[in-house]
């Protein structure tokens, strides 16, 4: 995947490619919202009611989301889940976390996701169906895109609070 954000082909006919291109666009947008911030700015938690929500925490959470849905559910990997013991665990940072390390972890998960999707079609069922819902690859990619997009919106606000930067 390129590091440059580009919109998917408007006349796209390949459903899987289109879904992945939109996901890539959103992933790169999430990373762009954090790049350029200092480690301190990116780790700041400006919401008193959400004390674990930081720009880096959003990326850490998106890494956990991607690990679960693509590597584990779709790909059937035995990798450990990154959810942790409580609802906030995937948002928490380690003391040595910084922009570079958290972005690198997120990007590494993209490669695991690519491998998990190899040879699959949109209508294929996930390989590890933990709750028996019979989800398809199509459903998982749509869910992952909506989850990533929602959190990119959070990153818009966190970035603006951190340094005033606005825009896509």
ZIVENVEN-V421422 format. One record per residue. N is the residue number from 0. PHI is phi in whole degrees, 0 to 359 (none if undefined). D_CENTER is the distance of its C-alpha to the mean C-alpha in Angstrom with 2 decimals. Layout:
# ZIVENVEN-V421422
n:N phi:PHI d_center:D_CENTER
n:N phi:PHI d_center:D_CENTER
This chain:
# ZIVENVEN-V421422
n:0 phi:none d_center:14.59
n:1 phi:288 d_center:16.13
n:2 phi:272 d_center:15.03
n:3 phi:262 d_center:16.61
n:4 phi:285 d_center:15.02
n:5 phi:223 d_center:17.20
n:6 phi:289 d_center:17.49
n:7 phi:298 d_center:17.89
n:8 phi:301 d_center:21.54
n:9 phi:299 d_center:23.18
n:10 phi:258 d_center:25.51
n:11 phi:301 d_center:23.04
n:12 phi:242 d_center:24.55
n:13 phi:270 d_center:22.29
n:14 phi:301 d_center:19.97
n:15 phi:295 d_center:17.56
n:16 phi:299 d_center:17.48
n:17 phi:299 d_center:16.98
n:18 phi:299 d_center:13.98
n:19 phi:290 d_center:12.35
n:20 phi:293 d_center:13.58
n:21 phi:293 d_center:12.14
n:22 phi:297 d_center:8.60
n:23 phi:300 d_center:9.48
n:24 phi:301 d_center:10.97
n:25 phi:292 d_center:8.14
n:26 phi:301 d_center:6.00
n:27 phi:294 d_center:9.47
n:28 phi:294 d_center:10.26
n:29 phi:301 d_center:7.77
n:30 phi:295 d_center:9.35
n:31 phi:298 d_center:12.66
n:32 phi:290 d_center:12.69
n:33 phi:259 d_center:12.90
n:34 phi:297 d_center:15.08
n:35 phi:97 d_center:18.69
n:36 phi:274 d_center:18.50
n:37 phi:289 d_center:20.53
n:38 phi:303 d_center:19.15
n:39 phi:295 d_center:21.16
n:40 phi:298 d_center:19.86
n:41 phi:290 d_center:16.17
n:42 phi:265 d_center:17.07
n:43 phi:296 d_center:19.26
n:44 phi:240 d_center:19.04
n:45 phi:282 d_center:21.10
n:46 phi:260 d_center:20.97
n:47 phi:301 d_center:23.83
n:48 phi:278 d_center:22.79
n:49 phi:226 d_center:19.27
n:50 phi:291 d_center:20.12
n:51 phi:255 d_center:16.87
n:52 phi:273 d_center:14.74
n:53 phi:228 d_center:14.34
n:54 phi:300 d_center:12.22
n:55 phi:292 d_center:11.50
n:56 phi:297 d_center:11.08
n:57 phi:298 d_center:8.28
n:58 phi:296 d_center:6.40
n:59 phi:299 d_center:8.06
n:60 phi:296 d_center:7.12
n:61 phi:297 d_center:3.32
n:62 phi:296 d_center:5.07
n:63 phi:295 d_center:7.56
n:64 phi:298 d_center:6.24
n:65 phi:295 d_center:5.51
n:66 phi:303 d_center:8.76
n:67 phi:298 d_center:10.57
n:68 phi:287 d_center:10.28
n:69 phi:266 d_center:10.56
n:70 phi:290 d_center:12.32
n:71 phi:274 d_center:14.36
n:72 phi:290 d_center:15.10
n:73 phi:290 d_center:15.20
n:74 phi:279 d_center:16.26
n:75 phi:77 d_center:18.39
n:76 phi:294 d_center:17.57
n:77 phi:267 d_center:19.34
n:78 phi:304 d_center:16.71
n:79 phi:288 d_center:16.60
n:80 phi:294 d_center:14.13
n:81 phi:258 d_center:12.37
n:82 phi:291 d_center:13.24
n:83 phi:84 d_center:16.57
n:84 phi:277 d_center:19.76
n:85 phi:225 d_center:19.02
n:86 phi:300 d_center:16.65
n:87 phi:267 d_center:15.84
n:88 phi:302 d_center:15.46
n:89 phi:287 d_center:11.69
n:90 phi:263 d_center:12.04
n:91 phi:284 d_center:15.09
n:92 phi:255 d_center:15.72
n:93 phi:272 d_center:18.38
n:94 phi:304 d_center:21.28
n:95 phi:266 d_center:20.70
n:96 phi:291 d_center:17.02
n:97 phi:217 d_center:16.83
n:98 phi:305 d_center:14.85
n:99 phi:301 d_center:15.66
n:100 phi:289 d_center:14.87
n:101 phi:289 d_center:11.48
n:102 phi:297 d_center:10.38
n:103 phi:298 d_center:12.20
n:104 phi:297 d_center:10.54
n:105 phi:296 d_center:6.99
n:106 phi:297 d_center:9.09
n:107 phi:297 d_center:11.10
n:108 phi:293 d_center:8.60
n:109 phi:300 d_center:8.37
n:110 phi:293 d_center:12.12
n:111 phi:299 d_center:12.32
n:112 phi:296 d_center:10.58
n:113 phi:301 d_center:13.12
n:114 phi:296 d_center:15.84
n:115 phi:299 d_center:15.07
n:116 phi:271 d_center:15.52
n:117 phi:304 d_center:18.69
n:118 phi:80 d_center:21.67
n:119 phi:261 d_center:20.12
n:120 phi:247 d_center:20.89
n:121 phi:306 d_center:19.32
n:122 phi:275 d_center:22.02
n:123 phi:293 d_center:21.74
n:124 phi:276 d_center:21.13
n:125 phi:297 d_center:18.54
n:126 phi:278 d_center:20.24
n:127 phi:234 d_center:19.78
n:128 phi:261 d_center:20.40
n:129 phi:296 d_center:20.57
n:130 phi:251 d_center:21.83
n:131 phi:73 d_center:23.87
n:132 phi:277 d_center:22.41
n:133 phi:67 d_center:22.52
n:134 phi:298 d_center:19.15
n:135 phi:260 d_center:18.85
n:136 phi:302 d_center:16.26
n:137 phi:305 d_center:16.60
n:138 phi:298 d_center:15.80
n:139 phi:297 d_center:12.66
n:140 phi:294 d_center:11.32
n:141 phi:295 d_center:12.58
n:142 phi:297 d_center:11.10
n:143 phi:296 d_center:7.50
n:144 phi:295 d_center:8.42
n:145 phi:292 d_center:10.15
n:146 phi:295 d_center:7.75
n:147 phi:296 d_center:5.30
n:148 phi:298 d_center:8.86
n:149 phi:300 d_center:10.25
n:150 phi:284 d_center:8.30
n:151 phi:296 d_center:9.07
n:152 phi:298 d_center:12.50
n:153 phi:297 d_center:12.52
n:154 phi:296 d_center:11.76
n:155 phi:306 d_center:14.66
n:156 phi:291 d_center:16.91
n:157 phi:297 d_center:16.05
n:158 phi:293 d_center:16.69
n:159 phi:298 d_center:19.86
n:160 phi:295 d_center:21.06
n:161 phi:289 d_center:20.54
n:162 phi:216 d_center:22.47
n:163 phi:85 d_center:23.23
n:164 phi:292 d_center:21.12
n:165 phi:232 d_center:20.39
n:166 phi:110 d_center:19.21
n:167 phi:287 d_center:16.45
